Amino acid sequence: AYFSLTAALIALWLTHFAFARLYDTQARSGGTAESARAARACTMAVMLVVVATFLYPAFTVSRMWVISVWILSFLFVSVNRFFARRLVRALRGRGYLRAPAVIVGTNEEAANLATFLRDWQASGVRAVGLVATTPGGTPGGAGLPVLGSAPDIAGIVREHGIEDVIVAITSTSREQLLRLCHESGLHTVLDTCGYAPWEVMRSVRRFVDIVLCANRPGDTDEAT
């Protein structure tokens, strides 16, 4: 009976781990953060078994078995992920398993980001080029080429199979940053008190999904 129950729980564990984002390739947190998610997932899966024993009295399991499953499942998952991350880090150090990325900007900050990512291969990110935000941008980040301009970001992402877009904040204006987020499919929200020239509001409203306008204490007196 316990063998059949264990087989059924494996499917339950895997499903619950998927909901806990333990198989999400975009969730790059490790260490204590990942261990905490694994502990919560194992605990919730075991609690489902405990709840089932109350809902169905005929379904009985040993309390020692429940405790052993909880401890061993967390232990095996944590140890497995610990060594798996060490293996992934070693492979990334050799140039494998790194997500292609572009850096938006061609200024000094963009160059520093490119150099940083080139030297820190364990980051899991491989910069393949730069995206110019100003006319006449020249490559300056670890010899990376300029793949195009900011308005062409969507095409650049598709053409080069880009998974990550890194923005050098000092190389973009307010309007360029909002445009970039909007054209990349990211939802944008503008939180403002409304105390700004209409030209500024009009220049960014096309790239904003939601506008939050709050009249904070002191804003009215200053605006008038």
N, C-alpha and C positions, 0 to 999 in steps of 0.2 A: 504493500500500500504506500509506504513511504517513497519507494522508487518511482511510482506513478505520480505521486504528489510533487516530488522533486523535478521530474520532467516537465510537469505543468508549470511549476514556479519559474523554470528557466525562461519560458516564453513570457511570463508575467514580468520577470526582472528586465528582460530586454526591452519590452514595450515601455515599462516605466522609466528605464534609463533614457530611452529616446525622448520621452516627454520632459525629462530633467535636463535635456540638452547635453548629455554626456557623449553623444555621437555627433554633435554639431561641429563641423570643421571650422566654422567661423568663431567659435568660442575658444579663444586661445589662452584663457587663464589656466594656470596650473598651480601646483603646490597646495596650500591650504584651501584655496577657493575651490579647486576641483575636488579635493578630498571631502570638503563639506557637502558639495552637491552629491557625491557618491554616498556619503553617510545618510543624507536625507532620503535618497532614492531607495537604499537598502532598508531603511527604517519603515518607510511608507509601504514597501512591498510586503514586509513581514507583518505590519499592522493589518493589511488586507486579509492575511491568513487568520490573524486573531479575530478580526471582525466576522469572518466566515464561520468560525467555530461558534459564535454567539447566534448568528442567523440560522445556522443549520446544526442543531444539537447532535445529529447523528455523525457529523463531521468532527472527529476528535483527533488531536495530535498531541504528542508529548511536549510539555513546556520546555524540557531540556533540548528537544529537537529544534524548537522555535528559536531558542536562545543561541544554539550552536549555529543554525543557519544564518542568523543575523550577524553574528561575529565573524564567521568564516567568509560570508559573502563580501562584507566590507573589507576584510583583510586581503582576500584574493584579488578583488577589484583594484584596491589601492596599490598593492605590490605590482600587479600586472601593468597598471598605468605608469607607475614610477619607472619601470624598466623600459616601457614603450617610449616614454618621453626621452629617456636617455638615448635610445636608439635613433629616434627622430632627430634629436639634436646633433648626433654624430653624422647622420646622413646630410643634414643641412649644412654642416661644416664642410662637406665635400661637394656642395652645390646642388643637392637633390632636395625635393619636397619644399621648394620655395615658390610662393605665390608671385606671379608677375605684377608689377605695380608701375604707375607713372607718378612723377612728382610735378605738381602744378606750380610753375614758377621757374625763372632762370636767374634769380638774384643770388646773393651770397648765402641766404638761408637755405635756398634750394640746393646749392652746391654742398653746403654742410650736411644736409639730409642725405644727399646721394653718397657722400663719402662715408657717413655713419653707417648706412645700410650696406655698403660694400664691405666695410670692415667687420660688421657684426652680422655674419651670415646666419647665426643661430636665431635671428629674429623671424626667419621664415618668409621674408619679403625680398624679392629680387627686383630692383629698379631697372626698367628697360629703357627709360627715356624721360625727357622733360616735356612739359606743355607750356608754351610761351603765353604770358598774359599781357605782354606789351609788344608792339611791332619791333622787329629786328632783334628779338631775343637770341642770344648765342649760348651754346652749351658751355656749362661751367661746372657741372657736377660730376666729378669722377670720369670725365670724358664721355658722358652720356649724350646721345643725339637729341635734338629737338624734334619731336614727332608731329607737332602741329601747334595750333593755337587753341586757346580756351574755348571758343565757340564750337570747335570741332571735337570736343571731348568725347561725345557719344560715339562718333565714328572711330576715334582712336581706341576706345575701349573694346569695341567689337573687332576691329582689324587685328589688334595685337593680343586679344584674349586676356585683357587686363582684369584682375580680380580686386585690386586695391588701388584707390586714388588718394594720394597724400598731397595735402595742400600746404605750401609755404605761405603762411598767413600774411607775412610782410610783403609778398609779391602781388597780392590781389587787392582790389578795391572792394568796398561793400557790395556794389552792384555785381561785380564779377563773381564774388563768392556765392551770392544768392542764386545767380544764373547757373553756376556750376552745380550747385546742389539740386536746383529745380530740374535741370536737363539730365541729371544722373538718376532721377527718380526718387530723390529724397524729399520728404515733406518739410516745408519751411514755415516757421512761425515768427512773426514780427511783434515783439512786445514793446510798446511805446506809450508815452504820455501824450503824444500828439504835438509836442512843442518842438517843431522842426519846420523848416521851409517846405512849402508844397512841392517844390522841384525835387527835393530829396525823396519825399514820400512817393511821388509819381515815378521816379526812376527805378524804384525797387518793387513797386506793388505788383508788377507783372510776374515776379518770381516768388511771390509769397502766397501760401495757401490759406493761412489764417492770420488775422491781425488782432492782437489783443491790445486794446486801448484803455488805459487806466488813468483816472484823474487822481493822482496821489496828492497827499497833503503838501501844500506849498507850490504845486505846479500851476494852479490857477492864478495865484498872485504873481508868479514870475512871468506867466504868459501874458498877463494883462499889463 
